[in-house]
Amino acid sequence: MSKSEKVIEVKGRKIGGEISQICTPLVAKTEEQLFQEAEAILALKPDLVEWRVDYFDDVENIQKVLDILSHLRKKLEAYPIIFTCRVDLEGGHRKIENGLRFDLIKKVIKSRQVDIVDVELISGEAILREIIAEANENDIYVIISNHDFQKTPSKEEMIERLRKAQEIGADIAKIAVMPNTMEDVLNLLYATNTMKEKYAEIPLITMSMSGKGLISRMAGGVFGSAVTFGAGKAASAPGQIAVAELREVIDILHKNM
Ligand SMILES: O=C1C[C@@](O)(C(=O)O)C[C@@H](O)[C@@H]1O
């Protein structure tokens, strides 16, 4: 029996349930584009939406971000929203001073206008625990994530990072890595499956990026990844394919396995 039984249910979507959930990122630069993008995404019917606020030109204007979020929340009422201000060192679109970034994340948590926030494992335990405490008080879930856009670490290292995220108190542990060989893709899937079978008490999100890693975005659920990212108007990472294509593959796997 696998240990990964904890299912997180947000707005009727079961993260860690029987079927992989599809998340689509918003990567607009301006407010106008953001709402156009959100409109376009609604037509794609993903399961979750992620606002990658690091793409947003006014990301450093916290009040503006909060104001926009209250409108976005209404527009995407039926959808769980993940709020992500990705650090530049792990694929973020721009460099934002850490103090400001963490302040933004905490204020967004307090506003309760999102369902989930994503924070990187490299942020360090102290700030992660502060953010988790704030999130717990406000009924918001926390993804602790890790990214490597250059390579795929060893299986042991990936398992270690996912376990560390869980140990710190993540509700969901995530890792996205770049494969240089097909063995790297297998290693990511192996780490995912091992986590699911042996260590995970929380849902996992894992992906091997780029075209090489595409199989992990389509079939990662089979090995224990609870969410896969599908492009909306634009991709937020290499290898994301259209939501409809992902949905088709996931449904075929789900129906027949
Ligand atoms: O961490 C992730 C995963 C991701 O990097 C991907 O590879 O699909 C896309 C990001 O938007 C998201 O925050």
The ligand as an SDF file (V2000), in Angstrom:
LIG
                    3D

 13 13  0  0  0  0  0  0  0  0999 V2000
    7.1210   24.8270  -10.8460 O   0  0  0  0  0  0  0  0  0  0  0  0
    6.3870   24.8130  -11.8010 C   0  0  0  0  0  0  0  0  0  0  0  0
    6.4410   23.7680  -12.7870 C   0  0  0  0  0  0  0  0  0  0  0  0
    6.8830   24.3230  -14.0920 C   0  0  0  0  0  0  0  0  0  0  0  0
    8.2040   24.7500  -13.9580 O   0  0  0  0  0  0  0  0  0  0  0  0
    6.8330   23.2300  -15.1630 C   0  0  0  0  0  0  0  0  0  0  0  0
    7.8900   22.7110  -15.4900 O   0  0  0  0  0  0  0  0  0  0  0  0
    5.7400   22.9340  -15.6630 O   0  0  0  0  0  0  0  0  0  0  0  0
    5.9640   25.4700  -14.4650 C   0  0  0  0  0  0  0  0  0  0  0  0
    5.8770   26.5360  -13.4030 C   0  0  0  0  0  0  0  0  0  0  0  0
    4.9540   27.5480  -13.7910 O   0  0  0  0  0  0  0  0  0  0  0  0
    5.4820   25.9480  -12.1060 C   0  0  0  0  0  0  0  0  0  0  0  0
    5.5530   26.9170  -11.0930 O   0  0  0  0  0  0  0  0  0  0  0  0
  1  2  2  0
  2  3  1  0
  2 12  1  0
  3  4  1  0
  4  5  1  0
  4  6  1  0
  4  9  1  0
  6  7  2  0
  6  8  1  0
  9 10  1  0
 10 11  1  0
 10 12  1  0
 12 13  1  0
M  END
$$$$
